[in-house]
């Protein structure tokens, strides 16, 4: 695994306000490449994170929506429309950010639900941009 990816995950944990966990998912392989967290999580949950990320960005229905918009707009590229997804659960906020340079790589940041959403987006985008993507 790339030291670069490990460095991005560490910086996200350090610099995103109230960050509880961060990780990187490779959607081409369906694997969680690396993660850092303040808590221990069952391996089954971590294994499912990559699959859930893939479903969010490239699930069958999402792909169908993208294909319809591309067809209607005359777009022939393989570019994905969904770039960032914010999910609020009962106690947590999960931010998924697709890498602009490699659309198969997604950074995941988890914070308490009380996090300032603007700061969450700003810090996550800044870390990814400063690292030249993932």
N, C-alpha and C positions, 0 to 999 in steps of 0.2 A: 504494500500500500504506500502511496505517495506521502512523503513528509509534508507536502503542501496541503493535502486534505486534512491531515492530523492537525496541522497548525491552524487551519481555518476553524475547525471544530473547537480547539482550545480558545482561540480568540473570541469566538461567539459566546462561549461559556463565561469568559472573563468580562466582555464588553457590553453584552446585551443586558439591559437592566432586569434584575430579578430572574435571570436565566437559571432554570433548574436542570435543563438538559439540552444538548445539541448533538446533531449527527448529520451524516451525509449518506444519501441513498443513491445507488447506481441503478437506474431504472432499466438499463440495457440487460443487466444480469439479474435484477431483482434482489440485490443484496444490500444490506446495511453495511457500508464500508467501514465506518468507525463512528463512535459516539463517546460522549462524556456526560456524566450525570451526577447529581448530588445524592441520588438514592439508588438502591439496588432494585432491579426489575427482573421478573422471571424471563428466562431466555425465550419462552414462547411469545411473550409480548414484543420483545425486540425483533424477533423473526417476523412477526406480523406487521411491524411498522413499515418495512420495505414494501410489502404487498399492498398495504393500505395507501401508501404514497403513490404507488403505481396506479391503483384504482382511481385516486383523486385526479391525477393528471392525465392518465391515458386509458382509463376504463372504457369499456365498449360504448356506453352512452356518451361519455365526454368526447370520444373520438368521432362518433356520429355527428354530434353538434358541430365540432370543428370542420368536418367534411362538408356539411351542409353550408356553413358560412363561406368556406373556401369556394365551393361550387358557385354560390350566388354572387360572390365578389370576383370571380375569375382568378382566384389565387391558385397557383400551381406548385408552390413551394411545400416542403414538408414541415414548415414552421408550426409550432404549437401555439395556440392562443392563450391558454391558461398559463400564466407565469408565476403568480403568487396566490396562495390560498390560505385564508385565516379560518381556523376552526376553534370555536369555544366549546369546551366541555363543561361539566358541572363546576369543576374547580380550577381548570387549566385553560390556557390559551396556547394553541399550537400554530406556528407559522411555518409554511412550506414555501420555499423560494427556489424556482428553477434557475439554473445557471444560464446566463445569457450566451456564454461561449460554447457550452456543451449542454444541450437540452436534455440529455439523459442523466444529468446529475442534479439532485435536489438537496438543498440544505434544510434541516428541520430544527426549529428552536421551540422549546417548551418553557412557558413561564406561568406564574400564578395568574388567575383570571383578573386580578387587580392591577396587572401591569398597564402602564400607559401605552396604548396601542401605537400612537405616533412615534414614541421613542423606540418601541420594539421594531417597527419597520425601519426607522432611520438607522439605528445601530446595526441591524442585520444587513441592510443594503450597503452600509459603509464598509463593514468588515469584508463582505464578499467583493466589493469593488476594489478595495485596497489590496486584496490578494489576487487581483486579476481574474476573478471568477474562481471556480473550483477545479 
